Amino acid sequence: MAEPYTYRCSLEWNGSNRDYNTFSRSHKVGFEGKAAIEMTAAPEYKGDPTRLDPEDLLVAALASCQMLTYLAIASMSKVEVLEYRDEAVGKVEKADGKMRMTRVILRPKIVLAPGSNRDRAAGLVTKAHEQCFIANSVTSQVIVEPEFEVR
């Protein structure tokens, strides 16, 4: 079993939430030794549409973890990837009486080096999904619909 790892962030908001319709949803999230990010609520919850929100970051975390896991497994399996792009989409809706991210669809477009085995590369997508610890940490359905190109 791998060692447990710990990840930390700090969060800061100030103002007054006296009026639900007008209080600022803007806040700062900091990470030790890394750049802080300015965040807000999703626009549907009166947030600033030009800033990142938790829903954006959840979709990004799932897409990024899938990509990084895939690239690592492909590298160890001698499958050379030249390019990886994704247009991930998350859906928030009421389920089980609660608002939640019910589904995230990842649509990676993976460009392989000449001579690559497309079937082997496709099988590694499933393996990466099974090993992606962010996907393993959420109850949302995570669907991966890859496309491949060999250059």
C-alpha positions as CSV (number, residue, x, y, z in Angstrom):
1,M,0.0,0.0,0.0
2,A,1.2,3.5,-0.8
3,E,1.9,6.0,1.9
4,P,-0.9,8.3,2.7
5,Y,-0.5,11.8,1.3
6,T,-2.0,15.0,2.6
7,Y,-3.1,18.0,0.6
8,R,-3.9,21.4,2.1
9,C,-5.5,24.6,1.1
10,S,-6.5,27.8,2.9
11,L,-9.7,29.7,2.1
12,E,-10.4,33.3,2.8
13,W,-13.7,35.3,2.4
14,N,-14.7,38.6,4.0
15,G,-17.6,40.9,3.8
16,S,-21.2,40.6,4.9
17,N,-23.7,38.0,3.9
18,R,-26.6,40.0,5.3
19,D,-28.4,40.1,1.9
20,Y,-28.5,36.8,0.0
21,N,-29.0,38.5,-3.3
22,T,-26.0,40.8,-3.1
23,F,-23.3,39.4,-0.9
24,S,-20.0,38.7,-2.6
25,R,-19.3,35.1,-3.4
26,S,-15.7,35.9,-4.3
27,H,-13.0,34.3,-2.2
28,K,-9.4,33.3,-2.4
29,V,-8.0,29.8,-2.1
30,G,-4.3,29.4,-1.3
31,F,-1.9,26.6,-1.5
32,E,1.4,26.5,0.3
33,G,4.2,27.5,-2.0
34,K,1.8,27.8,-5.0
35,A,-0.2,30.6,-6.6
36,A,-3.6,31.4,-4.9
37,I,-6.7,31.4,-7.1
38,E,-9.6,33.8,-7.0
39,M,-12.8,31.8,-6.9
40,T,-16.6,32.4,-6.7
41,A,-19.8,30.5,-6.8
42,A,-21.2,29.2,-10.1
43,P,-23.1,31.8,-12.0
44,E,-26.3,29.9,-11.2
45,Y,-25.7,30.7,-7.5
46,K,-25.0,34.4,-8.1
47,G,-21.2,34.0,-8.7
48,D,-19.0,36.0,-11.0
49,P,-19.0,34.1,-14.4
50,T,-15.5,35.3,-15.1
51,R,-14.0,33.4,-12.1
52,L,-13.5,29.7,-11.4
53,D,-16.0,28.0,-9.2
54,P,-16.0,24.6,-7.3
55,E,-17.9,22.9,-10.1
56,D,-15.3,24.0,-12.7
57,L,-12.5,22.7,-10.5
58,L,-14.2,19.3,-9.9
59,V,-14.6,18.8,-13.6
60,A,-11.0,19.9,-14.2
61,A,-9.7,17.7,-11.4
62,L,-11.4,14.6,-13.0
63,A,-10.1,15.5,-16.5
64,S,-6.6,16.2,-15.3
65,C,-6.3,13.1,-13.1
66,Q,-7.5,10.9,-16.0
67,M,-5.0,12.5,-18.4
68,L,-2.0,12.3,-16.0
69,T,-2.9,8.7,-15.1
70,Y,-3.3,7.8,-18.8
71,L,0.0,9.4,-19.8
72,A,1.9,7.6,-17.0
73,I,0.4,4.2,-17.8
74,A,0.9,4.7,-21.5
75,S,4.5,5.7,-21.0
76,M,5.1,2.6,-18.8
77,S,3.4,0.5,-21.5
78,K,5.5,2.0,-24.3
79,V,2.6,3.7,-26.0
80,E,3.8,7.1,-27.2
81,V,1.3,9.9,-26.9
82,L,2.0,13.1,-28.8
83,E,-1.0,15.1,-27.8
84,Y,-3.9,14.8,-25.4
85,R,-6.8,17.2,-25.4
86,D,-10.1,17.0,-23.5
87,E,-13.4,18.8,-23.6
88,A,-14.9,17.6,-20.3
89,V,-18.5,18.4,-19.3
90,G,-20.0,18.1,-15.8
91,K,-23.7,18.0,-15.1
92,V,-25.2,19.3,-11.8
93,E,-28.8,18.3,-11.1
94,K,-31.1,17.1,-8.3
95,A,-30.6,13.4,-7.5
96,D,-31.5,11.5,-4.4
97,G,-33.1,14.7,-3.1
98,K,-29.9,16.7,-3.3
99,M,-28.2,18.9,-5.8
100,R,-25.0,17.1,-6.9
101,M,-22.7,16.6,-9.8
102,T,-24.3,13.5,-11.2
103,R,-22.1,13.0,-14.3
104,V,-18.9,14.0,-15.8
105,I,-18.1,13.1,-19.4
106,L,-14.5,13.1,-20.5
107,R,-13.9,13.2,-24.2
108,P,-10.1,13.0,-24.7
109,K,-8.7,13.3,-28.2
110,I,-5.4,11.3,-28.0
111,V,-2.8,11.6,-30.7
112,L,-0.5,8.6,-30.9
113,A,3.0,8.4,-32.5
114,P,3.3,6.6,-35.8
115,G,3.2,2.9,-35.5
116,S,1.3,2.9,-32.2
117,N,-1.2,0.2,-31.5
118,R,-4.6,1.9,-31.3
119,D,-6.3,-1.1,-29.6
120,R,-3.6,-1.2,-26.9
121,A,-3.9,2.6,-26.4
122,A,-7.7,2.3,-26.1
123,G,-7.4,-0.5,-23.4
124,L,-5.1,1.8,-21.4
125,V,-7.9,4.4,-21.1
126,T,-10.0,1.9,-19.1
127,K,-7.0,1.0,-16.9
128,A,-6.3,4.7,-16.3
129,H,-9.9,5.3,-15.4
130,E,-9.8,2.5,-12.9
131,Q,-6.6,3.9,-11.3
132,C,-7.6,7.6,-11.3
133,F,-7.9,8.4,-7.6
134,I,-9.9,11.5,-8.1
135,A,-12.6,9.5,-10.1
136,N,-12.4,6.8,-7.4
137,S,-13.1,9.5,-4.8
138,V,-16.4,10.9,-6.1
139,T,-19.9,9.4,-6.4
140,S,-20.5,11.1,-9.7
141,Q,-20.7,8.9,-12.8
142,V,-17.5,9.5,-14.8
143,I,-17.7,8.5,-18.4
144,V,-14.7,8.4,-20.7
145,E,-15.3,8.6,-24.5
146,P,-11.9,8.7,-26.1
147,E,-11.0,9.4,-29.8
148,F,-7.6,8.4,-31.2
149,E,-5.5,9.6,-34.1
150,V,-2.2,8.2,-35.2
151,R,0.2,10.7,-36.8
